């Protein structure tokens, strides 16, 4: 029997840090699929996500339903880029159960982006109307208050992304404002 070559890619970063952009890039690898939490939540719970509690309830239901499928995909050798936020100890513990049950490798991609940059990107994203959810600065702050960066003692294979994160003129403006 050959070793499982699948990889479970996880993403950790605040709202609008660039997780979905990175996920799209990672998903271009051969024999790799992307599973996006926002897509599933928007379609399974339309108009129902108004608070952090709503999100937590719906995300827990989705994770319970989709975990066996993800484990089967990984176990069959298909790499998965999981566009679910690995932003808390509990979410990362759940994600660990996936790659351990599948017997495959993992990478935890940590996007270390300052709040000011995320908020500028968030306002741009909201204005474009292209994302499944519109998020206010207040909601950003509420979710960010629960954010826990990954630490070495968690034992994840962390890939840190903090170089080249300034992607646009809006990012440059936010950096300038941070320095003033």
N, C-alpha and C positions, 0 to 999 in steps of 0.2 A: 504494500500500500504506500502511495507517495504522500509526501508531506503537503499539508494544506498551504497553498501559496496566496490565498486571499488575504486582504488587508481591510480592516475596519478603520476608516478615517473619521475622526471626531473633530469637532470645531468648538473652540472656546473663545469667546469675545463678547463684548457688550453689544447692545443693539446698534446696528449700523457700523460695526467695526470692519465689515468687509467679509463676513463669514460666507454668505451666499456667493459672493464673487469668487472666493477661493474654492468653494465647493464645486462651482462650475468648472474651474480649471482642473481640479483633481479628478472630476468625473469624466474627463476626456481620455483617461488612460484606458488601454484595452481591457476588456472583461470586467468593467466597472460600471456600477449603477449608482444613481443618486436617489436618496429618499429625503424629501423635504417636509419637515414638520409643519411649516406655515401653510403649505399647499393642502396637506391632509386636514389640518385644523379648520382652515377656511371652508373646505368643502363638506366636512363632517358636522361642523358646528356653525353654520352661517348665522351671523347676527347674534350669537350667544356669548361672545368673548368681550366682556366689558370691564373686567377687573382682573387683578392678579389671581384671585381665588378661582375665577372662571377658567383662566388659562391653566392653573395647576390641576384642576379637576379634569378638564378636557385632555390635557397632555398626558396625565396618568392613565386615562382610559385608552388613548391612542397607543401609548407605550406597551400597555398590557396586551393589546390586540396584535400589535405588529411584531413584537419580540420573537415569537416562534418563526415567523416568516424570515426575519433578518438572519436568525441563526441558521435556518435552512439554506438561505442564499450563500452565506459565508462558508458554511460546511460543505457546500457543493463546489467551492472554489471561486465564486464570484466575489470580487471586492465591492465593498459598499462605502459610499461617502454619505455619512449620516449628517444631514443638515438640521440637527437638533442641537440646541445650545448645551454644551458641556460646561455650564457656568456655575454649578454648585457641587458640593461633595456628593449629595444624593443623586444628582443626574449622572455624574461620572461613575458612581458605584453601579447604577443600572447599566450603563454602557459597558462597564467591565464584565458584567454577567454575559453580555452578548459575545464578545470575542473569546472569553474563557470557555463558554459552552460550545462555540464553533471550533475551538482549537486553532485559531488563526492569529496572525499578527495584528497590531494596531498602531496608529499614529494619532496623537492628540495635538492638533494644530492650534496653537495659542496665538491669537491676534491681539497684541498688546498695543492698543490705540487709546490715546487720551480722550477723556470725555468730550472736550471741546470739539475735537475732530468728529467724533461720533455724532454729536448734536448737529453739526453743520451738514453732515451727510444725511442725517435723519430728516432734517427740514427739506433738503433737496429731494430725497426719496418720497416724502409725503407730497410735495408739490407736483412730482411727476405722475403720481397716481398709479404707478406701475407695480407696486407691492401689494400683497394681499391685505395688509393691515396698515392703518395710519396710527402713528404713535406720537403722543404729545411729549414735550420736555418733562412734564410731571410724571408721566408713565415711564419714560426713560429713567428718571431718577429713582422711581419706586423699584423697578426691576434691577437697576444697578446696585441698589442698597443690599441686594441678596447675592451679588456677584462675588465669587471666591476664585482668585487665580489658582491655577494648578501648582502644587508644591511637589518637591522631589520625593517626599515621604509617601505620596500616593502611589508611586511606582509606575507611572505612565511613561511611555516613550513620547516625550514632548518635543514638538518642532515649533520653535518660537518664531513668529513673524512680526518683526518690528522695524525692519529695514524696508525702505521703499513704500511705506504705507501712505505717503502723501500723493494722492492720485489725481487731484484736480485743483482748479483755481480756488474752489471753495475750501479745500483742505489747506492751501497756502494761506488764505485769509484767516483761517482759524489759528494756524500756527503763529501768524503775525500778531493776532489778538492775544494769544497766550503769552507772548513775550513782552507785551506792553504793560 
